[in-house]
């Protein structure tokens, strides 16, 4: 992540697995949150076993 955001200590600037409450009171997690920029990052993987539509 250091190379992606170009900062020496990205863990100081980024929140990993930030807990958030959603409608209905359930709790979910944001993969990465950048509080200084109000940006969130959700990482998704490709399901290689899923047939193409």
Beta strands, then each sheet from edge to edge (+ up, - down):
strand 1: 15-21
strand 2: 27-34
strand 3: 39-41
sheet 1: 1+ 2- 3+
end
